[in-house]
Amino acid sequence: MPPPALTQAAIETVVRKDWGRILAALVKSLGDFQLAEDCLQDALVSALNHWARNGLPHAPDAWLITTARRKAIDRIRRRATHNTHAAELSYLADLANEPVEDVVIPDKRLEMIFTCCHPALARPAQVALTLRTLGGLTTDQIAHAFLAKPETMAQRLVRAKRKIAAAGIPYAVPDADHLPARIDAVLQVIYLIFNEGYAASSGAELMRAGLTQEAIHLARVVADLLPKAAEVRGLLALMLLHDARSAARAAPSGALIPLDAQDRRLWDRTKIAEGTAIISAALLEQRIGPYQLQAAISAAHANAPSWERTDWQDIAGLYGLLWKVQPTPVVQINRAIAVSYAQDPQAGLALLQQVRDDQIADYQPYHAAHADLLARVGDPVAAHTAYDRAIALSQNTQERDFLTARQSALGKTLH
């Protein structure tokens, strides 16, 4: 009999590695998100006892699927009369008795991803459902990551599952006509998860590593399932290259360290090499999209030997291309910063001032960039005012402290 700790560790490994694949298979066969998740949870409880007595089965994932299907039969029998659900029970009984130990379980995660990211669901629900069903995070873990109350997150997940059932949202990969737009929605959800981990929008922590790793994990899954989608690989490369700098982005105190002051010896060269290789191969296919261009920009930063030897001309040129395919205020802000180093701060400021006020009035990165460029062109008074706005809009403690320090440094030139 294996020690309980080993049994628990084995279950945690299966959950972390195969949760999404197992749950996707169950949803496909049971046709019910909530039933599939409840029965998988029941199967995990059974596994804790059964595996502790008898050791690990030959195929833990197949054991869990078979057990969950049997749990589904028990639940359906308890909640309704046999006659009402005779056909459903017969179908499930056949599934439960179908041997799966020695066959490859079809990977249904792609259908799951597109269901979780269906446009009928609100973006917060898409994010929560993706993390729960594909990442295997608990409701409490998702709530903690986004600084929400567990009960609020639980309600969001329940509503999302109910909407899928009530609206008849198909558990399927979209047809060819709708696939590109739906892939974009999937990538947006994954990148949103990553960004919330890489630069937390609120709270005391600068980063939440758990979310960045979940996003990279999800991108790897999608890249494996859609190997011909260059933009999927572009996003994976972008996140790897960003994440490679994580160890150098915060001081031991938690304080933010900007790119120009980071110790590049702390950067993860393995991730940089992988991300660079992925984006280099994707760009050769000449199906260039915004994630690939952003990854190329990140690769230029990651492979620069120092801040002083950064190829700002190349980066500014890439931002110019990105602006052509994605003319958004966010791109223009970053393009302005790149141009300020490739040419001069005044040129960057001119680009920044082309962004319409109604688009960025409450967008903190704009005001932070504006303050920095105003300071660099020699206008500390205007820079101080811009910093006021950026600080007021900052909900992350480390980010706010960093901007406050920058503003304080202006005081020496104001007097």
Disulfide bonds with the S-S distance in Angstrom:
none
